[in-house]
Amino acid sequence: MKFKTILFSALMSSLTLCACSGENNSTQAVKNSEAGENEVISTIMSRRSVRDYKPNAISRDTMQIIAECGINAPNAMNKQPWELRVVDNPDMIASMTEAFLSENPKMADDLKFRNMFRNAPTVVFIASTGDDFSKLDCGLLGENMILSAWSMGIGSCCLGGPVAFLKSEKGAPFLEKLNFSEGYTLLYAIGFGYPAEAPEAKPRDKAKVVFVD
């Protein structure tokens, strides 16, 4: 119930941001943001990629909420060109990691390396259909997921390296076990877990934002 309350509050803040009823609403949203009252903006600006996690598992009820936030992302013509596979079985993650390390033995010497997903206890694998906008749509899905997770105190990290392994000969059995439907291709993965670190924000180049008259 606590998680749903938080998400409801974030949703209401989002609706405030998106309201199209005139200058007063947008002005109030800015004032709320400056006062630190807008939860959506606070979540976006405070989010960090996390690469060290506590071993605590994330409940499936919580991951269901995060996944549903993902599939409610905007997508072209509502084609919903994605499939998600959530893996939280430590034995499966350990087996994948063991196979990965057999191909990358030097990484086994890293004492901090507990699994190939930045040590995250839960991993979501995202596949797309390959249609024109499917990759963009899947990116929007992932953003919804990591922001909703962060609003509940759960960190995340988008991962591309494990995908390359799963598409290799050694990783093929694990990819097959994910059982994506025909026509779907694994695009990327996201590791989720409770943060064991508090990364500093990396600088962003605001000069890349240009208003055109």
GILINMO-V90688 format. One record per residue. N is the residue number from 1. RES is the residue in one letter. PSI is psi in whole degrees, 0 to 359 (* if undefined). OMEGA is omega as a letter, one per 40 degrees, with the letter a starting at -180 (NA if undefined). D_LAST is the distance of its C-alpha to the last C-alpha in whole Angstrom. Layout:
n=N res=RES psi=PSI omega=OMEGA d_last=D_LAST
n=N res=RES psi=PSI omega=OMEGA d_last=D_LAST
This chain:
n=1 res=M psi=321 omega=i d_last=47
n=2 res=K psi=317 omega=a d_last=45
n=3 res=F psi=317 omega=a d_last=43
n=4 res=K psi=325 omega=i d_last=42
n=5 res=T psi=317 omega=i d_last=41
n=6 res=I psi=314 omega=a d_last=39
n=7 res=L psi=323 omega=i d_last=37
n=8 res=F psi=318 omega=i d_last=37
n=9 res=S psi=318 omega=i d_last=36
n=10 res=A psi=321 omega=i d_last=33
n=11 res=L psi=317 omega=i d_last=32
n=12 res=M psi=323 omega=i d_last=32
n=13 res=S psi=322 omega=i d_last=30
n=14 res=S psi=320 omega=i d_last=27
n=15 res=L psi=326 omega=i d_last=28
n=16 res=T psi=317 omega=i d_last=27
n=17 res=L psi=322 omega=a d_last=23
n=18 res=C psi=357 omega=a d_last=23
n=19 res=A psi=141 omega=a d_last=24
n=20 res=C psi=34 omega=a d_last=22
n=21 res=S psi=15 omega=i d_last=24
n=22 res=G psi=181 omega=a d_last=21
n=23 res=E psi=327 omega=a d_last=20
n=24 res=N psi=316 omega=a d_last=23
n=25 res=N psi=315 omega=a d_last=24
n=26 res=S psi=322 omega=i d_last=21
n=27 res=T psi=319 omega=i d_last=21
n=28 res=Q psi=323 omega=i d_last=25
n=29 res=A psi=318 omega=i d_last=24
n=30 res=V psi=316 omega=i d_last=22
n=31 res=K psi=318 omega=i d_last=25
n=32 res=N psi=319 omega=i d_last=28
n=33 res=S psi=314 omega=a d_last=26
n=34 res=E psi=331 omega=i d_last=26
n=35 res=A psi=1 omega=i d_last=30
n=36 res=G psi=23 omega=a d_last=30
n=37 res=E psi=347 omega=a d_last=31
n=38 res=N psi=109 omega=a d_last=29
n=39 res=E psi=326 omega=a d_last=31
n=40 res=V psi=311 omega=i d_last=29
n=41 res=I psi=319 omega=i d_last=26
n=42 res=S psi=319 omega=i d_last=29
n=43 res=T psi=315 omega=a d_last=31
n=44 res=I psi=315 omega=a d_last=28
n=45 res=M psi=338 omega=a d_last=27
n=46 res=S psi=347 omega=a d_last=31
n=47 res=R psi=140 omega=i d_last=32
n=48 res=R psi=152 omega=i d_last=33
n=49 res=S psi=128 omega=a d_last=35
n=50 res=V psi=134 omega=a d_last=39
n=51 res=R psi=16 omega=i d_last=41
n=52 res=D psi=125 omega=a d_last=44
n=53 res=Y psi=153 omega=i d_last=46
n=54 res=K psi=155 omega=a d_last=49
n=55 res=P psi=350 omega=a d_last=51
n=56 res=N psi=132 omega=i d_last=51
n=57 res=A psi=151 omega=i d_last=50
n=58 res=I psi=132 omega=a d_last=47
n=59 res=S psi=152 omega=i d_last=49
n=60 res=R psi=330 omega=i d_last=48
n=61 res=D psi=318 omega=i d_last=47
n=62 res=T psi=317 omega=i d_last=45
n=63 res=M psi=330 omega=i d_last=44
n=64 res=Q psi=318 omega=i d_last=44
n=65 res=I psi=315 omega=a d_last=41
n=66 res=I psi=317 omega=i d_last=39
n=67 res=A psi=320 omega=i d_last=39
n=68 res=E psi=327 omega=i d_last=39
n=69 res=C psi=322 omega=i d_last=35
n=70 res=G psi=310 omega=a d_last=35
n=71 res=I psi=356 omega=i d_last=36
n=72 res=N psi=11 omega=i d_last=33
n=73 res=A psi=154 omega=i d_last=30
n=74 res=P psi=146 omega=i d_last=28
n=75 res=N psi=149 omega=a d_last=29
n=76 res=A psi=123 omega=i d_last=28
n=77 res=M psi=22 omega=a d_last=30
n=78 res=N psi=38 omega=i d_last=32
n=79 res=K psi=340 omega=a d_last=35
n=80 res=Q psi=62 omega=a d_last=35
n=81 res=P psi=44 omega=a d_last=36
n=82 res=W psi=157 omega=i d_last=37
n=83 res=E psi=142 omega=a d_last=41
n=84 res=L psi=141 omega=i d_last=41
n=85 res=R psi=121 omega=a d_last=45
n=86 res=V psi=123 omega=a d_last=45
n=87 res=V psi=116 omega=i d_last=48
n=88 res=D psi=10 omega=i d_last=50
n=89 res=N psi=112 omega=a d_last=53
n=90 res=P psi=330 omega=i d_last=54
n=91 res=D psi=319 omega=i d_last=57
n=92 res=M psi=318 omega=i d_last=54
n=93 res=I psi=320 omega=i d_last=52
n=94 res=A psi=320 omega=i d_last=55
n=95 res=S psi=318 omega=i d_last=56
n=96 res=M psi=318 omega=a d_last=53
n=97 res=T psi=319 omega=i d_last=52
n=98 res=E psi=317 omega=i d_last=56
n=99 res=A psi=321 omega=i d_last=55
n=100 res=F psi=316 omega=a d_last=52
n=101 res=L psi=332 omega=i d_last=54
n=102 res=S psi=335 omega=i d_last=56
n=103 res=E psi=341 omega=a d_last=54
n=104 res=N psi=64 omega=a d_last=52
n=105 res=P psi=333 omega=a d_last=55
n=106 res=K psi=331 omega=a d_last=54
n=107 res=M psi=341 omega=i d_last=52
n=108 res=A psi=340 omega=i d_last=55
n=109 res=D psi=347 omega=i d_last=56
n=110 res=D psi=112 omega=a d_last=53
n=111 res=L psi=338 omega=i d_last=54
n=112 res=K psi=351 omega=a d_last=51
n=113 res=F psi=101 omega=i d_last=51
n=114 res=R psi=328 omega=i d_last=52
n=115 res=N psi=165 omega=a d_last=50
n=116 res=M psi=1 omega=a d_last=48
n=117 res=F psi=42 omega=a d_last=45
n=118 res=R psi=27 omega=i d_last=44
n=119 res=N psi=13 omega=i d_last=47
n=120 res=A psi=137 omega=a d_last=45
n=121 res=P psi=345 omega=i d_last=48
n=122 res=T psi=136 omega=a d_last=46
n=123 res=V psi=133 omega=i d_last=44
n=124 res=V psi=125 omega=i d_last=42
n=125 res=F psi=132 omega=a d_last=42
n=126 res=I psi=124 omega=i d_last=39
n=127 res=A psi=150 omega=a d_last=39
n=128 res=S psi=164 omega=a d_last=37
n=129 res=T psi=340 omega=a d_last=38
n=130 res=G psi=5 omega=i d_last=36
n=131 res=D psi=172 omega=a d_last=34
n=132 res=D psi=312 omega=a d_last=31
n=133 res=F psi=11 omega=a d_last=29
n=134 res=S psi=324 omega=i d_last=32
n=135 res=K psi=319 omega=i d_last=31
n=136 res=L psi=315 omega=i d_last=27
n=137 res=D psi=319 omega=i d_last=29
n=138 res=C psi=330 omega=i d_last=32
n=139 res=G psi=319 omega=i d_last=29
n=140 res=L psi=320 omega=i d_last=28
n=141 res=L psi=313 omega=a d_last=32
n=142 res=G psi=320 omega=i d_last=33
n=143 res=E psi=317 omega=i d_last=30
n=144 res=N psi=319 omega=a d_last=31
n=145 res=M psi=313 omega=a d_last=35
n=146 res=I psi=329 omega=i d_last=34
n=147 res=L psi=318 omega=i d_last=32
n=148 res=S psi=322 omega=i d_last=35
n=149 res=A psi=314 omega=a d_last=37
n=150 res=W psi=324 omega=i d_last=36
n=151 res=S psi=343 omega=i d_last=36
n=152 res=M psi=14 omega=i d_last=40
n=153 res=G psi=18 omega=a d_last=40
n=154 res=I psi=128 omega=i d_last=40
n=155 res=G psi=169 omega=a d_last=39
n=156 res=S psi=165 omega=i d_last=38
n=157 res=C psi=126 omega=i d_last=37
n=158 res=C psi=138 omega=a d_last=36
n=159 res=L psi=130 omega=i d_last=38
n=160 res=G psi=327 omega=a d_last=38
n=161 res=G psi=312 omega=i d_last=41
n=162 res=P psi=332 omega=a d_last=44
n=163 res=V psi=318 omega=i d_last=42
n=164 res=A psi=320 omega=i d_last=43
n=165 res=F psi=315 omega=a d_last=47
n=166 res=L psi=335 omega=i d_last=47
n=167 res=K psi=359 omega=i d_last=46
n=168 res=S psi=172 omega=a d_last=49
n=169 res=E psi=320 omega=a d_last=53
n=170 res=K psi=328 omega=a d_last=54
n=171 res=G psi=351 omega=a d_last=51
n=172 res=A psi=318 omega=i d_last=52
n=173 res=P psi=326 omega=i d_last=54
n=174 res=F psi=321 omega=i d_last=52
n=175 res=L psi=320 omega=i d_last=49
n=176 res=E psi=323 omega=a d_last=52
n=177 res=K psi=334 omega=i d_last=53
n=178 res=L psi=336 omega=i d_last=49
n=179 res=N psi=51 omega=i d_last=50
n=180 res=F psi=150 omega=a d_last=46
n=181 res=S psi=158 omega=i d_last=47
n=182 res=E psi=136 omega=i d_last=47
n=183 res=G psi=355 omega=i d_last=44
n=184 res=Y psi=139 omega=a d_last=42
n=185 res=T psi=132 omega=i d_last=41
n=186 res=L psi=127 omega=a d_last=41
n=187 res=L psi=307 omega=i d_last=37
n=188 res=Y psi=175 omega=i d_last=38
n=189 res=A psi=157 omega=i d_last=39
n=190 res=I psi=125 omega=i d_last=39
n=191 res=G psi=139 omega=i d_last=41
n=192 res=F psi=144 omega=i d_last=42
n=193 res=G psi=171 omega=i d_last=44
n=194 res=Y psi=125 omega=a d_last=44
n=195 res=P psi=140 omega=i d_last=43
n=196 res=A psi=16 omega=i d_last=45
n=197 res=E psi=164 omega=i d_last=43
n=198 res=A psi=82 omega=a d_last=40
n=199 res=P psi=145 omega=i d_last=37
n=200 res=E psi=153 omega=i d_last=35
n=201 res=A psi=138 omega=i d_last=31
n=202 res=K psi=146 omega=a d_last=30
n=203 res=P psi=147 omega=i d_last=27
n=204 res=R psi=142 omega=a d_last=24
n=205 res=D psi=95 omega=a d_last=21
n=206 res=K psi=343 omega=i d_last=18
n=207 res=A psi=345 omega=i d_last=16
n=208 res=K psi=354 omega=i d_last=16
n=209 res=V psi=115 omega=a d_last=13
n=210 res=V psi=128 omega=i d_last=10
n=211 res=F psi=130 omega=a d_last=7
n=212 res=V psi=121 omega=i d_last=4
n=213 res=D psi=* omega=NA d_last=0
